[in-house]
Amino acid sequence: MNWFRPLIERDKPLAILGLVHALLFVVLLLCSFLNTEQVLGINSLYKPIKFALSIWLYAWTMAWLLPYLGRPRVARIYSWVAVVTLGFEQVAITSQAVRGELSHFNRSSVYGSVLFGLMGVFILTFTLWTAYVTVLFFRRKAISLPIAAVWGIRAGLVCFVVFSLLGGYISGLPGHTVGAADGGPGLPFMNWSRVAGDLRVAHFLGIHGLQALPLLGYVAARYTTPKMAPWLVLGGSLLYVGLVLLLLAGALASKPFLAY
């Protein structure tokens, strides 16, 4: 447990949230080999598996980053907001998957519509709180890290918030596929459309800028000169966001991910 203890010490709620989703990821992955339920033509457990993995990465990333904020009370409130909102999201997605029902874009019944609406409220609350934490990271001047690492964290948080809002925009549409109906031919496991635009690609890569850009900041600070490192982070962040925006523009134009 030597690798896990520092996470517990830094942010216990998020560390445990990540651990629960890591275990859930393994359990759902094993169950998927026995599962016969399908949603839109694919194994119904693939979606909760992907969300479990994503929340696991988010929780441990933020558990590590939040202490640098220097606002213990804000960090504690934010951590519990994340536990409640993301926990609800995962329970809703998993329970619907087990039933062989859609969780997102489910307007076929009163229950499905209410659940989908509640998921939107919870995720909006979570995203607004994350935006607030992002602003505080920009306002805090005395962070005990190299400047390149600080800007990597800031860029990752901005990327996460912006493309989380993209997820909210997608939820307001009839579906995530542009130029075809949801559920057509897709990439293995991820199921990103191979025949039309798929808004989930930009959303996925955008929110995981939360991991990619702080890692870029760490590598730049550790392995390059103090003068060069901030410029590498700036350039790398612009390239990353530019790539995600290119994929978003392509999806809106009904261009499949593999066309790139």
Salt bridges, closest charged atoms under 4 A:
GLU89 OE2 - HIS104 NE2 3.48
ASP182 OD1 - HIS176 ND1 3.43
ASP198 OD1 - HIS176 ND1 3.66
ASP198 OD2 - ARG200 NH2 2.79
